[in-house]
Amino acid sequence: MAMTPSNMLPLGHKAASFSLPDTDGNTVSLSDYEGSQGLVVAFICNHCPYVIHIAPQLAKIAQQYQKKGIAFVAINSNDIEQYPDDDMAHMIEEKRTRQYPFAYLLDEKQEVAKAYSAACTPDLYLFNGEQKLVYRGQFDGSRPTRISSGNYDSSAHQATGHDLIQAMDALLDGRHIDTTQTPSMGCNIKWKADN
């Protein structure tokens, strides 16, 4: 599993539109989030150890900050033919198990990942109320620790969401968001051969 950093889309970039199916059988679009004070777009998947590492805290933080006016949406762009653990049936189960309080979308054609220049899971983007990019990068500085071949321990360095929280708090308080941002690190998005 290659550890891949974010591409770090330029700050100020306008959120790319999308219209994708979610785990509840709905179609969710970027326009559904107009009017929020901010929007976190998280490229995640079901099986990546880096996503599994942050998942409990991501769910908790999303629940807290949705009440403050920050919307959240998660997108899975992995090739589900090569990685069937990331298909919609598994996404439905993942959302239920993780108790994600946000829509979890499938980007089967991978067009949305390309539009956001997403490279890894997790890859996180925070947009302001005008849907312009103000933060992109890591959830925090923690990473899962490999304990044996193919196995990871997520408890060694617990995820806090520190970096994302700092950016969201600054956005909500109208403060300057530090532009020195650390790329996220995770598994590479599993691209289809023609992508």
Number of C-alpha atoms within 10 A of each C-alpha: 9 10 12 18 21 22 16 20 16 12 15 14 13 15 19 13 11 15 16 18 18 22 19 11 10 12 14 17 15 16 11 11 17 14 14 18 19 27 27 23 20 22 27 27 30 22 17 18 24 24 23 21 22 21 20 16 17 23 17 16 17 20 18 13 17 18 9 15 15 25 25 26 21 21 25 28 28 29 21 18 11 12 12 14 16 23 20 19 11 16 21 18 13 19 18 12 10 15 14 20 18 16 18 27 28 23 21 20 15 20 13 21 23 13 13 20 15 24 23 29 32 34 33 23 26 26 26 21 19 15 23 18 21 22 29 28 23 23 26 19 16 19 22 21 16 13 10 8 6 8 11 17 16 20 11 12 13 16 20 18 18 14 17 22 16 14 21 26 15 14 21 16 9 9 11 10 15 11 11 8 14 17 19 24 23 25 22 20 24 19 16 15 6 4 10
